[in-house]
Amino acid sequence: MTWLVTGGAGYIGAHVVAAMREAGEQVVVLDDLSTGDAGRVPGVPLVVGSVLDGPLVGRTLQEHRVSGIVHVAAKKQVEESIRRPLFYYRHNVEGLRVLLEEAVAAGVADLVFSSSAAVYGTPDVDLVREDTDCRPVNPYGTTKLAGERMVAEVAAATGLRHATLRYFNVAGTAAPALTDRGVSNLVPMVFQRIEQGLPPVLFGGDHPTPDGTCVRDFVHVADVASAHVAAARALADGRVTAVTANVGRGEGTSVREVVETIRSVTGTADDAWSRPVVGPARPGDPARVVASADTIRAALGWRSRYDLVEMVASAWAGWTSRDRRPTG
């Protein structure tokens, strides 16, 4: 069978494509290249365009005889979503609606939907389970939750087999050419500051956490990619018809701890200039969100392989590599 990976030329999407190809799956990519790079998916059929373009999506599904979709394409910056909520609803909700409409018309049987821990909002629990109340606190999280419900309702009406993966804080790289080149995520953001000889910035120092900084569940992008492969194969084999699962390590790490790990890996831990400074908290940032990974282990037989040091070390190797293309 052939899988369409939307957003497959982006940071996470390209890792999914690479993992699926390594697993022997046939893949075609649809990406508008607004943040993706065609150089990340060499040797893979690439259709340049948006999921908002229904006729293009329909032709792609038909011409490549697509029988399953991994939907990664989305806008994903929390702060931007607060400033531009309609932009996020258009791309994340309307884009998914168009994709589903074309998928149903083409008889696509399986869908892996990339969701987010942002659907939970600010859960008051140590470990977030899939049945924890979803109360998103920003438009990004709201659009992902709307997407989950849309997928479930379409599946109930059509028999579409589906897996929704709520992944937590993604970091690291599996290859230099696939490195996260943006600076909206914590790890590359700190790398950029260190490269410029500037101290890392902690967004808020008085959160209700042990060291005052946000606590997150950081998961290696290669682990996230392997979770998509596990979900796709379980759907195609008929072992799973519907599942919603967290993708995380089940371990909480504070932002300050991540920054100190970065300072250690980059060899700047003893430099006074690299000591982090505390800036204002970002709106919409919950204090603690850490996954329970029990469901994905039970349903898909998946578990994470990499720890925080491996994430940071791989990301730094990619960041400093000649193979890393400049942002933009």
BATORGU-182134 format. One record per residue (C-alpha): z, x, y; residue in one letter; chain. Coordinates in pm, whole numbers, plus 50000, padded with zeros to 5 digits. Each point is the difference from the previous one (the first is absolute). Example, Ala and Ser with C-alpha at 12.3 -4.5 7.8 and 13.67 -1.06 7.14 Angstrom:
BEGIN
+-------+-------+-------+------+-----+
:    pz :    px :    py : type : mol :
+-------+-------+-------+------+-----+
: 50780 : 51230 : 49550 :    A :   A :
: 49934 : 50137 : 50344 :    S :   A :
+-------+-------+-------+------+-----+
This chain:
BEGIN
+-------+-------+-------+------+-----+
:    pz :    px :    py : type : mol :
+-------+-------+-------+------+-----+
: 50000 : 50000 : 50000 :    M :   A :
: 49960 : 50097 : 50364 :    T :   A :
: 50281 : 49986 : 50255 :    W :   A :
: 49944 : 49956 : 50373 :    L :   A :
: 50260 : 50191 : 50202 :    V :   A :
: 50015 : 49873 : 50356 :    T :   A :
: 50125 : 50259 : 50247 :    G :   A :
: 49918 : 50260 : 49736 :    G :   A :
: 49916 : 50272 : 50252 :    A :   A :
: 50345 : 49988 : 50159 :    G :   A :
: 50306 : 50207 : 49917 :    Y :   A :
: 50148 : 49773 : 49733 :    I :   A :
: 49669 : 49845 : 49896 :    G :   A :
: 49838 : 50336 : 49929 :    A :   A :
: 50291 : 50095 : 49776 :    H :   A :
: 49956 : 49670 : 49814 :    V :   A :
: 49628 : 50070 : 49959 :    V :   A :
: 50066 : 50351 : 49869 :    A :   A :
: 50263 : 49876 : 49754 :    A :   A :
: 49777 : 49721 : 49872 :    M :   A :
: 49707 : 50235 : 49950 :    R :   A :
: 50224 : 50246 : 49816 :    E :   A :
: 50105 : 49711 : 49775 :    A :   A :
: 49634 : 49935 : 49918 :    G :   A :
: 49948 : 49689 : 50213 :    E :   A :
: 49676 : 49922 : 50184 :    Q :   A :
: 50065 : 49966 : 50374 :    V :   A :
: 49813 : 49894 : 50313 :    V :   A :
: 50156 : 50028 : 50347 :    V :   A :
: 49978 : 49765 : 50297 :    L :   A :
: 50134 : 50151 : 50322 :    D :   A :
: 49917 : 49954 : 50367 :    D :   A :
: 50100 : 50365 : 50064 :    L :   A :
: 50212 : 49902 : 50300 :    S :   A :
: 50275 : 50221 : 49859 :    T :   A :
: 49834 : 50111 : 49675 :    G :   A :
: 49770 : 50294 : 49933 :    D :   A :
: 49699 : 49995 : 49770 :    A :   A :
: 50080 : 50361 : 49909 :    G :   A :
: 50303 : 49880 : 49807 :    R :   A :
: 49789 : 49818 : 49741 :    V :   A :
: 49716 : 50234 : 49899 :    P :   A :
: 49788 : 49880 : 49711 :    G :   A :
: 50118 : 49641 : 50035 :    V :   A :
: 49774 : 49715 : 50121 :    P :   A :
: 50115 : 49927 : 50355 :    L :   A :
: 49917 : 49679 : 50185 :    V :   A :
: 50079 : 50038 : 50369 :    V :   A :
: 50125 : 49674 : 50142 :    G :   A :
: 50293 : 49766 : 50043 :    S :   A :
: 50159 : 49747 : 49767 :    V :   A :
: 49952 : 49759 : 50291 :    L :   A :
: 49626 : 50011 : 49932 :    D :   A :
: 49970 : 49736 : 49728 :    G :   A :
: 49628 : 50042 : 49927 :    P :   A :
: 50046 : 50377 : 49964 :    L :   A :
: 50297 : 49954 : 49768 :    V :   A :
: 49806 : 49749 : 49792 :    G :   A :
: 49698 : 50228 : 49965 :    R :   A :
: 50222 : 50291 : 49905 :    T :   A :
: 50172 : 49801 : 49727 :    L :   A :
: 49667 : 49880 : 49860 :    Q :   A :
: 49800 : 50323 : 50026 :    E :   A :
: 50272 : 50215 : 49842 :    H :   A :
: 50101 : 49734 : 49745 :    R :   A :
: 50360 : 50021 : 50109 :    V :   A :
: 50248 : 49833 : 49769 :    S :   A :
: 50325 : 50118 : 50163 :    G :   A :
: 50118 : 50079 : 50353 :    I :   A :
: 50272 : 50232 : 50128 :    V :   A :
: 50062 : 49883 : 50356 :    H :   A :
: 50149 : 50286 : 50202 :    V :   A :
: 49820 : 49944 : 50332 :    A :   A :
: 50245 : 49894 : 50273 :    A :   A :
: 50142 : 50084 : 50337 :    K :   A :
: 50346 : 50141 : 49940 :    K :   A :
: 50181 : 50134 : 50308 :    Q :   A :
: 50316 : 49801 : 50071 :    V :   A :
: 50019 : 50088 : 50370 :    E :   A :
: 49634 : 49918 : 50055 :    E :   A :
: 50041 : 49667 : 49822 :    S :   A :
: 50269 : 49901 : 50250 :    I :   A :
: 49766 : 50076 : 50290 :    R :   A :
: 49689 : 49850 : 49837 :    R :   A :
: 50106 : 49722 : 49763 :    P :   A :
: 49667 : 49814 : 50008 :    L :   A :
: 49815 : 50322 : 49911 :    F :   A :
: 50222 : 50027 : 49691 :    Y :   A :
: 49954 : 49636 : 49902 :    Y :   A :
: 49626 : 50039 : 50028 :    R :   A :
: 49971 : 50310 : 49784 :    H :   A :
: 50285 : 49945 : 49752 :    N :   A :
: 49990 : 49624 : 49954 :    V :   A :
: 49649 : 49888 : 50092 :    E :   A :
: 49854 : 50310 : 49834 :    G :   A :
: 50178 : 49912 : 49676 :    L :   A :
: 49888 : 49636 : 50025 :    R :   A :
: 49637 : 50108 : 50029 :    V :   A :
: 50038 : 50244 : 49712 :    L :   A :
: 50158 : 49736 : 49776 :    L :   A :
: 49732 : 49746 : 50085 :    E :   A :
: 49727 : 50242 : 49898 :    E :   A :
: 50194 : 50114 : 49693 :    A :   A :
: 50038 : 49644 : 49873 :    V :   A :
: 49631 : 49927 : 50063 :    A :   A :
: 49903 : 50316 : 49807 :    A :   A :
: 50229 : 49925 : 49706 :    G :   A :
: 50223 : 50305 : 50048 :    V :   A :
: 50278 : 49979 : 49741 :    A :   A :
: 50263 : 50249 : 50120 :    D :   A :
: 50161 : 50095 : 50331 :    L :   A :
: 50254 : 50269 : 50085 :    V :   A :
: 50142 : 49926 : 50345 :    F :   A :
: 50165 : 50283 : 50192 :    S :   A :
: 50298 : 49849 : 50176 :    S :   A :
: 50301 : 50160 : 50164 :    S :   A :
: 50378 : 50020 : 50007 :    A :   A :
: 49961 : 49868 : 50356 :    A :   A :
: 49996 : 49648 : 49851 :    V :   A :
: 50377 : 50028 : 49941 :    Y :   A :
: 50093 : 50061 : 50363 :    G :   A :
: 50364 : 50111 : 50024 :    T :   A :
: 50146 : 49921 : 49656 :    P :   A :
: 50378 : 50027 : 49978 :    D :   A :
: 50002 : 50147 : 49649 :    V :   A :
: 50023 : 50352 : 49858 :    D :   A :
: 49688 : 49959 : 49786 :    L :   A :
: 49724 : 49756 : 50087 :    V :   A :
: 49880 : 49790 : 49706 :    R :   A :
: 49682 : 49799 : 49995 :    E :   A :
: 50203 : 49679 : 50021 :    D :   A :
: 50182 : 50117 : 50314 :    T :   A :
: 49930 : 49764 : 50289 :    D :   A :
: 49691 : 50100 : 50195 :    C :   A :
: 50072 : 49985 : 50373 :    R :   A :
: 49761 : 50240 : 50173 :    P :   A :
: 50101 : 50116 : 50348 :    V :   A :
: 49661 : 50108 : 50133 :    N :   A :
: 49644 : 49863 : 49993 :    P :   A :
: 49887 : 50265 : 49751 :    Y :   A :
: 50254 : 49881 : 49743 :    G :   A :
: 49920 : 49636 : 50075 :    T :   A :
: 49629 : 50055 : 49939 :    T :   A :
: 50073 : 50169 : 49667 :    K :   A :
: 50223 : 49713 : 49891 :    L :   A :
: 49733 : 49749 : 50104 :    A :   A :
: 49753 : 50199 : 49791 :    G :   A :
: 50226 : 49990 : 49695 :    E :   A :
: 50031 : 49623 : 50026 :    R :   A :
: 49626 : 49958 : 50048 :    M :   A :
: 49927 : 50205 : 49688 :    V :   A :
: 50252 : 49801 : 49794 :    A :   A :
: 49863 : 49665 : 50117 :    E :   A :
: 49639 : 50099 : 49936 :    V :   A :
: 50101 : 50125 : 49656 :    A :   A :
: 50172 : 49670 : 49921 :    A :   A :
: 49680 : 49815 : 50090 :    A :   A :
: 49748 : 50233 : 49833 :    T :   A :
: 50174 : 50194 : 49722 :    G :   A :
: 49958 : 50333 : 50181 :    L :   A :
: 50217 : 50264 : 49831 :    R :   A :
: 50193 : 50189 : 50265 :    H :   A :
: 50254 : 50275 : 50059 :    A :   A :
: 50176 : 50040 : 50333 :    T :   A :
: 50143 : 50346 : 50063 :    L :   A :
: 50262 : 50029 : 50273 :    R :   A :
: 50013 : 50368 : 50071 :    Y :   A :
: 50262 : 50171 : 50199 :    F :   A :
: 49970 : 50314 : 50218 :    N :   A :
: 49701 : 50200 : 49881 :    V :   A :
: 49983 : 50379 : 50048 :    A :   A :
: 49842 : 50312 : 49850 :    G :   A :
: 49650 : 50075 : 49882 :    T :   A :
: 49826 : 50068 : 49670 :    A :   A :
: 49731 : 50223 : 50153 :    A :   A :
: 49949 : 50160 : 50344 :    P :   A :
: 49686 : 49796 : 50073 :    A :   A :
: 50198 : 49678 : 49950 :    L :   A :
: 50281 : 50094 : 50238 :    T :   A :
: 50138 : 49743 : 50243 :    D :   A :
: 49835 : 50104 : 50328 :    R :   A :
: 50159 : 49738 : 50219 :    G :   A :
: 50334 : 50051 : 50172 :    V :   A :
: 50145 : 49648 : 49978 :    S :   A :
: 50197 : 50075 : 49681 :    N :   A :
: 50319 : 50204 : 50011 :    L :   A :
: 49898 : 50312 : 49806 :    V :   A :
: 49672 : 50082 : 50184 :    P :   A :
: 50166 : 49899 : 50327 :    M :   A :
: 50265 : 50268 : 49947 :    V :   A :
: 49738 : 50251 : 49884 :    F :   A :
: 49812 : 49953 : 50326 :    Q :   A :
: 50314 : 50058 : 50207 :    R :   A :
: 50085 : 50316 : 49806 :    I :   A :
: 49643 : 50127 : 50031 :    E :   A :
: 50028 : 49952 : 50376 :    Q :   A :
: 50334 : 50182 : 50015 :    G :   A :
: 50184 : 49680 : 50091 :    L :   A :
: 50314 : 49849 : 49845 :    P :   A :
: 49955 : 49702 : 49767 :    P :   A :
: 50106 : 49664 : 50144 :    V :   A :
: 50231 : 49761 : 49817 :    L :   A :
: 49933 : 49640 : 50100 :    F :   A :
: 50353 : 49875 : 50052 :    G :   A :
: 50328 : 50165 : 49904 :    G :   A :
: 50239 : 49706 : 49989 :    D :   A :
: 49865 : 49789 : 49716 :    H :   A :
: 50268 : 49865 : 49759 :    P :   A :
: 49932 : 50278 : 49747 :    T :   A :
: 50201 : 50309 : 49894 :    P :   A :
: 49834 : 50236 : 50251 :    D :   A :
: 49875 : 49743 : 50251 :    G :   A :
: 49633 : 50033 : 49912 :    T :   A :
: 49788 : 49757 : 49800 :    C :   A :
: 50017 : 50022 : 49620 :    V :   A :
: 49679 : 49957 : 49804 :    R :   A :
: 49862 : 50037 : 49648 :    D :   A :
: 49738 : 50274 : 50020 :    F :   A :
: 49738 : 50002 : 49725 :    V :   A :
: 49721 : 50251 : 49934 :    H :   A :
: 49650 : 49870 : 50071 :    V :   A :
: 49889 : 50123 : 49656 :    A :   A :
: 50267 : 49775 : 49847 :    D :   A :
: 49877 : 49708 : 50211 :    V :   A :
: 49645 : 50067 : 49877 :    A :   A :
: 50110 : 50010 : 49636 :    S :   A :
: 50178 : 49666 : 50050 :    A :   A :
: 49669 : 49846 : 50108 :    H :   A :
: 49831 : 50138 : 49688 :    V :   A :
: 50277 : 49860 : 49781 :    A :   A :
: 49969 : 49659 : 50166 :    A :   A :
: 49619 : 49995 : 49976 :    A :   A :
: 50004 : 50086 : 49631 :    R :   A :
: 50274 : 49749 : 49919 :    A :   A :
: 49797 : 49724 : 50167 :    L :   A :
: 49672 : 50100 : 49835 :    A :   A :
: 50166 : 50021 : 49658 :    D :   A :
: 50160 : 49660 : 50044 :    G :   A :
: 50351 : 50142 : 49960 :    R :   A :
: 50087 : 49862 : 50343 :    V :   A :
: 49866 : 49691 : 50175 :    T :   A :
: 50228 : 49995 : 50304 :    A :   A :
: 50262 : 50248 : 50117 :    V :   A :
: 50165 : 50106 : 50325 :    T :   A :
: 50162 : 50342 : 49985 :    A :   A :
: 50162 : 50254 : 50228 :    N :   A :
: 49856 : 50351 : 49995 :    V :   A :
: 50280 : 50242 : 50081 :    G :   A :
: 50238 : 50252 : 49849 :    R :   A :
: 50315 : 49792 : 50038 :    G :   A :
: 50158 : 50275 : 50211 :    E :   A :
: 50090 : 49979 : 50367 :    G :   A :
: 49947 : 50296 : 50233 :    T :   A :
: 50084 : 49999 : 50369 :    S :   A :
: 49748 : 50103 : 50261 :    V :   A :
: 50228 : 50286 : 50099 :    R :   A :
: 50005 : 50123 : 49639 :    E :   A :
: 49621 : 49986 : 49987 :    V :   A :
: 49974 : 50200 : 50321 :    V :   A :
: 50240 : 50263 : 49866 :    E :   A :
: 49793 : 50022 : 49681 :    T :   A :
: 49689 : 50051 : 50214 :    I :   A :
: 50173 : 50276 : 50199 :    R :   A :
: 50093 : 50172 : 49675 :    S :   A :
: 49652 : 49972 : 49846 :    V :   A :
: 49830 : 50120 : 50318 :    T :   A :
: 50235 : 50297 : 50039 :    G :   A :
: 50140 : 49881 : 50334 :    T :   A :
: 50349 : 49898 : 49887 :    A :   A :
: 50160 : 50298 : 50178 :    D :   A :
: 49809 : 49947 : 50324 :    D :   A :
: 50207 : 49835 : 50273 :    A :   A :
: 49690 : 49851 : 50166 :    W :   A :
: 49922 : 49797 : 49686 :    S :   A :
: 50332 : 49816 : 49994 :    R :   A :
: 49923 : 49627 : 50027 :    P :   A :
: 50077 : 49804 : 50313 :    V :   A :
: 50087 : 49631 : 50010 :    V :   A :
: 49765 : 49765 : 50179 :    G :   A :
: 50012 : 49624 : 50047 :    P :   A :
: 49981 : 49780 : 49693 :    A :   A :
: 49661 : 49840 : 49937 :    R :   A :
: 49983 : 49620 : 50021 :    P :   A :
: 49959 : 49832 : 49663 :    G :   A :
: 50148 : 50289 : 49797 :    D :   A :
: 50258 : 49878 : 49742 :    P :   A :
: 50297 : 50230 : 49934 :    A :   A :
: 49972 : 50026 : 49621 :    R :   A :
: 49731 : 49901 : 49750 :    V :   A :
: 50021 : 50149 : 49648 :    V :   A :
: 49820 : 49868 : 49693 :    A :   A :
: 50114 : 49886 : 49664 :    S :   A :
: 49724 : 50126 : 49769 :    A :   A :
: 50105 : 49805 : 49691 :    D :   A :
: 49716 : 49746 : 50008 :    T :   A :
: 49715 : 50249 : 50013 :    I :   A :
: 50153 : 50202 : 49715 :    R :   A :
: 50036 : 49691 : 49784 :    A :   A :
: 49666 : 49834 : 50084 :    A :   A :
: 49770 : 50300 : 50032 :    L :   A :
: 50187 : 50286 : 49833 :    G :   A :
: 49983 : 50194 : 50327 :    W :   A :
: 50255 : 50235 : 50151 :    R :   A :
: 49986 : 50255 : 50281 :    S :   A :
: 49954 : 50367 : 49917 :    R :   A :
: 50053 : 50188 : 50327 :    Y :   A :
: 50309 : 50068 : 50211 :    D :   A :
: 50035 : 50043 : 50377 :    L :   A :
: 49959 : 50379 : 50003 :    V :   A :
: 49675 : 49968 : 49803 :    E :   A :
: 49877 : 49736 : 50243 :    M :   A :
: 50072 : 50212 : 50306 :    V :   A :
: 49872 : 50324 : 49843 :    A :   A :
: 49670 : 49841 : 49895 :    S :   A :
: 49957 : 49838 : 50339 :    A :   A :
: 50067 : 50330 : 50180 :    W :   A :
: 49754 : 50184 : 49775 :    A :   A :
: 49739 : 49739 : 50087 :    G :   A :
: 50086 : 50004 : 50369 :    W :   A :
: 49954 : 50377 : 50025 :    T :   A :
: 49697 : 50020 : 49772 :    S :   A :
: 49651 : 50087 : 50123 :    R :   A :
: 49879 : 49700 : 49799 :    D :   A :
: 50184 : 49763 : 50233 :    R :   A :
: 49753 : 49849 : 50244 :    R :   A :
: 50116 : 49935 : 50355 :    P :   A :
: 50122 : 49653 : 50094 :    T :   A :
: 49749 : 49769 : 50161 :    G :   A :
+-------+-------+-------+------+-----+
